[in-house]
Amino acid sequence: MKAEELVYEERGSEFTASQAGAGCWLGVWADAAGVHYGVVLNPTISADQRQSALEWCAELIDRVAEYGLERAVELDGWQRRSDGRFQLWGREHLLPDV
């Protein structure tokens, strides 16, 4: 999947104080109709951060397609929610030069 193909929302209300530094939220779940995803971007991030977040989400969605939902969430450390869906929060970190 390409980042520009992702359907997403920008909602600041999703980013509580504990997630204020996060750039995005990605959720994935399956039902009888198939596998679905949801992407929410923090509206305070820059255009470059938005692009990076969308590319990251697209890569993770591709892994779900490649490995299947149960295996992909295990490999990538997704958090299981109380409703049975899975989620990840994306946060950009700048690492020092070495």
C-alpha positions in Angstrom: 0.0 0.0 0.0 1.2 3.5 -0.8 1.1 6.2 1.8 -1.0 8.4 -0.5 -3.7 5.7 -0.7 -4.3 5.7 3.1 -7.6 7.0 4.3 -7.0 8.9 7.6 -8.5 11.5 9.9 -6.8 14.3 11.8 -8.2 14.6 15.3 -6.5 16.3 18.2 -9.0 14.8 20.6 -7.5 11.3 20.2 -4.2 12.5 21.6 -4.6 12.9 25.4 -1.9 14.2 27.5 -0.1 10.9 27.7 0.0 10.6 23.9 0.5 14.3 23.1 3.9 13.6 21.6 2.6 10.9 19.3 2.2 11.7 15.6 -0.4 9.0 14.8 -2.5 6.1 15.9 -3.1 3.0 13.8 -5.7 0.4 14.6 -6.5 -2.9 12.8 -9.2 -5.5 13.2 -10.9 -8.3 11.4 -14.5 -9.3 11.0 -16.5 -11.5 8.6 -16.0 -8.8 5.9 -12.2 -8.9 6.2 -9.4 -6.9 7.7 -9.9 -3.2 8.3 -7.6 -0.4 9.5 -8.0 3.1 11.0 -5.5 5.9 11.0 -5.7 9.1 13.0 -3.0 11.8 12.6 -2.2 14.4 15.3 -3.1 17.7 13.6 -0.1 19.4 15.3 2.6 17.5 13.4 4.4 19.0 10.4 3.9 18.0 6.8 7.1 16.0 6.8 6.1 14.2 10.0 2.6 13.5 8.4 4.3 11.9 5.4 6.6 9.8 7.6 3.6 8.7 9.7 1.6 7.7 6.7 4.5 5.8 5.2 5.0 3.9 8.5 1.3 3.1 8.7 1.3 1.8 5.1 4.3 -0.5 5.8 2.5 -2.0 8.9 -0.7 -2.5 6.9 1.3 -4.3 4.2 2.8 -6.6 6.9 -0.7 -7.5 8.0 -1.5 -8.4 4.4 1.7 -10.4 4.0 1.7 -12.3 7.3 -1.9 -12.3 8.3 -3.4 -10.3 11.2 -2.5 -12.6 14.1 1.2 -13.1 13.0 1.8 -9.4 12.1 0.5 -8.1 15.4 2.7 -10.5 17.2 5.8 -9.6 15.1 5.3 -5.9 15.4 4.2 -5.7 19.1 0.7 -4.4 18.6 -1.4 -3.8 21.7 -4.6 -5.7 22.0 -7.5 -3.5 23.0 -10.5 -4.5 25.2 -12.7 -4.6 22.1 -10.5 -7.2 20.5 -8.9 -4.8 18.0 -5.2 -4.0 17.9 -3.5 -0.6 18.1 -0.1 1.1 17.8 0.9 4.7 18.6 3.6 6.2 16.3 6.1 8.7 17.8 9.0 10.2 15.9 12.3 10.2 17.6 15.4 12.0 16.3 18.5 10.0 17.2 21.9 11.6 17.7 24.6 11.3 15.1 27.1 8.6 15.8 
